[in-house]
Amino acid sequence: MNYVLHLVITFEIFAIVAVGLNVLVGKAGLLSLATAGFFALGAYAYALFSIAIGLGPILAILGSIAVALTASVLLWLPSLRLKGDFYVLATLAVQVCLFAAMQNWYSADAPAGSLANLTNGPFGMSGIPGIAGAARGVEQAVVTVGTSSLIFAACILIARRVDLSLWGRTLECLRDDELVVRSIGKPARLIKLETAALACSFAGCGGAIYAAHIGFVDPSSASLDESILMLSMVLIGGTGNLRGPLAGALLLVLLPEVLRWIGLPSSVAANVRVAIYGLMLILVAHFRPQGLFGGRS
C-alpha cells in the first residue's frame, strides 16, 4: 500500500482512540491507563470474528465495538467508587489483566481462535482479512482508506455531538466538582460508566481498523507503553476540544517517521522516541499544562 495512505490510515486509527480518550480524560477528568487494553481487545475481536466466524469487515468492526463496550461495563464497575489516584490504579489493574489474558490464553495443542487457544498467546494472530477483502493494489488502498475515513468522520461527529450536548456539559461539571453533579440529582457513577463505555468503544473501533489494516495482532498492542502513547496524544495535544487530540495524534504518529528518515537504527529510534515522548510531556506540563491546543471548543 502507498506509504502516504498508510500514514493516513494510521493517523485515523490513533485519532479515533485519542478523541474517545479525550471525552474520558478531558471532559470527565478521569485519567485512564487501560486504553491500549481495549484497543487490543477490539483488534483481537475483529480477528476472531473475521477468521473464526467468517463475518464481513463491517460486521466484524461493529462486533469489535460491541465487545469493547461490553468489556468496559464488566471491568469498570468495580472502579466506580474510586477517585483520584486510586481510580488510576484501578485502570492500571484492568490494563494488566487484559494484557495477561492476551499473553497467556494459549495452548499449543489447539488451533488459534479456539476456546483453548483464543489469542494464540505471544505468537499473535496473523492472516487477518482486510477491509478491502480480495481487492489488490490501488483498489485495495482506495477501499481501505475510504472505509476508515468514513468511520473516522462518524467518530468525530459523535465526539462533536457530545461536546455540544447537555451530557457533555454535565461531564465538565463532573470533572470540576462531582458534589455539584450529585446535588442536582444527576447519577454521577452512571455518568462515569457511560463515559468509560464511550471511550472504550472508540478504542475498540480503532483496534479493529488496526487489525484489518496490518493483518496481524499480538499482545504488544495491549502493553502499558501503548497506553502511555495514547494518553500522551491527548495530554500533549490538549484536552477540552477536538483540536487537541487530533493534533496530538498527528504529532506522535509522524514522530517515528521523522526518526526513520534521519536514518537511526530501529532499536535506537525506539529508545529515542520514548525519550522524546517523556521530554514533551515534561515541557508541556511545565509551560502549557492545558496542552498545545487545549481549551474550550
C-alpha positions as CSV (number, residue, x, y, z in Angstrom):
1,M,0.0,0.0,0.0
2,N,1.1,3.5,-0.7
3,Y,3.3,5.0,2.1
4,V,1.2,8.2,2.4
5,L,-2.1,6.2,2.5
6,H,-0.6,4.0,5.2
7,L,0.2,7.1,7.3
8,V,-3.3,8.5,6.7
9,I,-4.9,5.2,8.0
10,T,-2.5,5.1,11.0
11,F,-3.4,8.7,11.9
12,E,-7.1,8.0,11.6
13,I,-6.8,4.9,13.8
14,F,-5.0,6.7,16.7
15,A,-7.1,9.8,16.2
16,I,-10.2,7.8,16.8
17,V,-8.7,6.4,20.0
18,A,-7.4,9.8,21.1
19,V,-10.8,11.5,20.5
20,G,-12.6,8.9,22.6
21,L,-10.0,9.1,25.4
22,N,-10.4,12.9,25.4
23,V,-14.0,12.5,26.4
24,L,-12.9,10.4,29.4
25,V,-9.8,12.5,30.4
26,G,-10.5,16.0,29.1
27,K,-14.3,16.2,29.6
28,A,-14.9,14.0,32.6
29,G,-11.4,14.3,34.2
30,L,-10.9,10.5,34.6
31,L,-7.3,9.5,33.9
32,S,-7.1,6.1,32.3
33,L,-4.1,3.8,31.7
34,A,-6.2,0.9,30.2
35,T,-6.9,2.3,26.7
36,A,-4.4,0.0,24.9
37,G,-6.1,-3.0,26.5
38,F,-9.4,-2.1,24.9
39,F,-7.6,-1.2,21.7
40,A,-6.1,-4.7,21.6
41,L,-9.4,-6.2,22.6
42,G,-11.0,-4.7,19.6
43,A,-8.2,-5.9,17.4
44,Y,-8.5,-9.5,18.7
45,A,-12.3,-9.4,18.4
46,Y,-12.0,-8.3,14.8
47,A,-9.6,-11.2,14.1
48,L,-11.8,-13.8,15.8
49,F,-15.0,-12.5,14.1
50,S,-13.4,-12.4,10.6
51,I,-11.3,-15.6,10.9
52,A,-13.2,-18.0,13.2
53,I,-16.8,-16.9,12.4
54,G,-16.3,-15.5,8.9
55,L,-18.1,-12.2,9.3
56,G,-17.5,-9.4,6.8
57,P,-15.3,-6.5,7.7
58,I,-18.1,-4.0,8.6
59,L,-19.9,-6.6,10.8
60,A,-16.6,-7.6,12.4
61,I,-15.8,-3.9,13.2
62,L,-19.3,-3.5,14.7
63,G,-18.8,-6.7,16.7
64,S,-15.5,-5.5,18.0
65,I,-17.0,-2.2,19.2
66,A,-19.7,-4.3,21.0
67,V,-17.1,-6.5,22.6
68,A,-15.1,-3.4,23.9
69,L,-18.3,-1.8,25.1
70,T,-19.4,-4.9,27.0
71,A,-16.0,-5.4,28.5
72,S,-15.8,-1.8,29.6
73,V,-19.0,-2.3,31.6
74,L,-17.8,-5.5,33.2
75,L,-14.3,-4.3,34.1
76,W,-15.1,-0.7,35.1
77,L,-17.9,-1.4,37.5
78,P,-15.5,-2.3,40.4
79,S,-13.7,1.1,40.0
80,L,-16.7,3.4,40.0
81,R,-16.5,4.1,43.8
82,L,-12.8,5.1,43.4
83,K,-11.4,8.6,42.8
84,G,-8.1,10.2,42.0
85,D,-5.0,8.1,42.3
86,F,-7.0,5.0,43.3
87,Y,-9.1,5.3,40.1
88,V,-5.9,5.5,38.0
89,L,-4.5,2.4,39.8
90,A,-7.8,0.6,39.0
91,T,-7.4,1.3,35.3
92,L,-3.8,0.1,35.5
93,A,-5.1,-3.2,37.0
94,V,-7.6,-3.5,34.2
95,Q,-4.8,-3.0,31.7
96,V,-2.6,-5.6,33.3
97,C,-5.4,-8.1,33.4
98,L,-6.2,-7.6,29.7
99,F,-2.6,-7.9,28.7
100,A,-2.1,-11.1,30.8
101,A,-5.2,-12.7,29.3
102,M,-4.0,-12.0,25.7
103,Q,-0.4,-13.1,26.5
104,N,-1.4,-16.4,28.3
105,W,-4.6,-17.6,26.6
106,Y,-2.6,-20.1,24.5
107,S,-2.4,-23.8,24.0
108,A,0.0,-25.5,21.5
109,D,-2.5,-28.3,21.0
110,A,-5.4,-26.2,19.8
111,P,-5.8,-24.0,16.7
112,A,-5.7,-20.2,17.1
113,G,-9.1,-18.8,17.7
114,S,-10.4,-21.9,19.5
115,L,-11.6,-21.7,23.1
116,A,-8.4,-23.3,24.4
117,N,-6.2,-21.0,22.3
118,L,-8.3,-17.9,21.9
119,T,-5.4,-15.4,21.3
120,N,-2.5,-17.7,20.3
121,G,-0.5,-16.2,23.2
122,P,2.7,-14.4,22.5
123,F,2.7,-15.5,18.8
124,G,-0.3,-13.4,18.0
125,M,-2.8,-13.9,15.2
126,S,-1.9,-13.4,11.5
127,G,-3.7,-13.7,8.2
128,I,-6.5,-11.3,9.4
129,P,-8.7,-10.3,6.4
130,G,-8.5,-6.6,5.5
131,I,-11.4,-4.2,4.9
132,A,-11.0,-4.4,1.2
133,G,-11.4,-8.2,1.1
134,A,-9.9,-9.8,-2.0
135,A,-9.1,-6.4,-3.7
136,R,-5.5,-5.7,-4.6
137,G,-3.3,-2.8,-5.4
138,V,-4.9,0.6,-5.9
139,E,-8.4,-0.7,-5.4
140,Q,-7.4,-2.2,-2.0
141,A,-5.8,1.1,-0.9
142,V,-8.8,3.2,-2.0
143,V,-11.4,0.9,-0.3
144,T,-9.4,0.7,2.9
145,V,-8.7,4.5,3.1
146,G,-12.3,5.3,2.2
147,T,-13.8,3.0,4.8
148,S,-11.5,4.1,7.6
149,S,-12.1,7.7,6.7
150,L,-15.9,7.3,6.9
151,I,-15.6,5.6,10.3
152,F,-13.2,8.3,11.4
153,A,-15.7,11.0,10.3
154,A,-18.5,9.3,12.1
155,C,-16.4,9.1,15.3
156,I,-15.6,12.8,15.0
157,L,-19.3,13.7,14.6
158,I,-20.2,11.7,17.6
159,A,-17.5,13.4,19.7
160,R,-18.6,16.8,18.4
161,R,-22.2,16.0,19.4
162,V,-21.0,15.0,22.9
163,D,-19.0,18.2,23.1
164,L,-22.1,20.4,22.4
165,S,-24.7,18.3,24.3
166,L,-26.1,18.8,27.7
167,W,-24.4,15.5,28.6
168,G,-21.1,16.9,27.6
169,R,-21.6,19.9,29.9
170,T,-22.5,17.5,32.7
171,L,-19.2,15.8,32.1
172,E,-17.4,19.1,32.6
173,C,-19.3,19.7,35.8
174,L,-18.4,16.2,37.0
175,R,-14.7,17.0,36.2
176,D,-14.8,20.2,38.2
177,D,-17.0,19.2,41.2
178,E,-18.7,15.9,41.5
179,L,-20.7,17.1,44.5
180,V,-22.4,19.6,42.3
181,V,-23.5,16.9,39.9
182,R,-24.9,14.8,42.7
183,S,-26.6,17.8,44.3
184,I,-28.7,18.4,41.1
185,G,-29.8,14.8,41.0
186,K,-27.5,13.5,38.3
187,P,-26.2,9.9,38.7
188,A,-22.5,10.6,38.8
189,R,-21.5,6.9,38.9
190,L,-23.7,6.1,35.9
191,I,-22.2,9.0,34.0
192,K,-18.7,7.8,34.7
193,L,-19.7,4.3,33.4
194,E,-21.2,5.8,30.3
195,T,-18.1,7.9,29.6
196,A,-15.8,4.9,30.1
197,A,-18.0,2.9,27.8
198,L,-17.8,5.5,25.1
199,A,-14.0,5.8,25.3
200,C,-13.6,2.1,25.3
201,S,-15.9,1.7,22.3
202,F,-13.7,4.2,20.4
203,A,-10.6,2.3,21.4
204,G,-12.1,-1.0,20.3
205,C,-13.1,0.6,16.9
206,G,-9.6,1.8,16.4
207,G,-8.2,-1.6,17.3
208,A,-10.5,-3.3,14.8
209,I,-9.4,-1.0,12.0
210,Y,-5.7,-1.5,13.0
211,A,-6.1,-5.3,12.8
212,A,-7.8,-5.1,9.4
213,H,-5.1,-2.7,8.1
214,I,-2.0,-4.6,9.5
215,G,-3.4,-8.1,9.2
216,F,-1.7,-9.1,12.5
217,V,-2.2,-8.6,16.2
218,D,-0.3,-9.7,19.2
219,P,-0.2,-8.8,23.0
220,S,2.2,-5.9,22.5
221,S,-0.8,-3.9,21.3
222,A,-2.1,-4.1,24.8
223,S,1.2,-3.1,26.5
224,L,1.4,-0.2,29.0
225,D,3.7,1.6,26.6
226,E,0.9,1.8,24.1
227,S,-1.5,3.1,26.8
228,I,1.0,5.8,27.7
229,L,1.4,6.7,24.0
230,M,-2.4,7.1,23.6
231,L,-2.6,9.2,26.8
232,S,0.3,11.3,25.6
233,M,-1.6,12.1,22.4
234,V,-4.4,13.7,24.5
235,L,-2.2,15.4,27.1
236,I,0.3,16.8,24.6
237,G,-2.3,17.8,22.0
238,G,-4.6,19.3,24.7
239,T,-7.9,18.5,26.3
240,G,-11.3,20.1,26.2
241,N,-11.8,20.2,22.4
242,L,-11.3,18.1,19.3
243,R,-8.3,20.1,18.0
244,G,-6.1,18.8,20.9
245,P,-6.3,15.0,20.5
246,L,-6.3,15.3,16.7
247,A,-3.1,17.4,16.8
248,G,-1.6,15.1,19.4
249,A,-2.3,12.0,17.3
250,L,-0.8,13.6,14.2
251,L,2.3,14.7,16.0
252,L,3.0,11.4,17.6
253,V,2.2,9.4,14.5
254,L,4.6,11.4,12.4
255,L,7.4,11.4,15.0
256,P,8.6,7.8,14.4
257,E,8.6,8.5,10.6
258,V,10.8,11.6,11.2
259,L,13.2,9.4,13.2
260,R,13.2,6.8,10.3
261,W,14.1,9.5,7.8
262,I,17.0,10.5,9.9
263,G,18.4,7.0,9.4
264,L,18.6,5.9,13.1
265,P,18.7,2.1,13.6
266,S,15.3,0.7,14.7
267,S,16.5,-0.2,18.2
268,V,18.0,3.2,18.8
269,A,15.0,5.0,17.3
270,A,12.6,3.2,19.6
271,N,14.5,4.4,22.7
272,V,14.9,7.9,21.3
273,R,11.1,8.0,20.6
274,V,10.3,7.1,24.2
275,A,12.7,9.7,25.5
276,I,11.1,12.4,23.3
277,Y,7.7,11.4,24.5
278,G,8.8,11.9,28.1
279,L,10.5,15.2,27.3
280,M,7.5,16.5,25.5
281,L,5.2,15.6,28.4
282,I,7.6,17.4,30.9
283,L,7.8,20.5,28.7
284,V,4.0,20.6,28.1
285,A,3.3,20.1,31.8
286,H,5.6,22.9,32.7
287,F,5.0,25.5,30.1
288,R,1.5,24.8,28.8
289,P,-0.5,22.4,31.2
290,Q,-3.6,22.6,29.1
291,G,-1.7,21.1,26.1
292,L,-0.7,22.6,22.8
293,F,-4.2,23.2,21.6
294,G,-6.1,22.8,24.8
295,G,-9.1,24.8,25.9
296,R,-12.7,25.1,25.1
297,S,-14.0,24.5,21.6
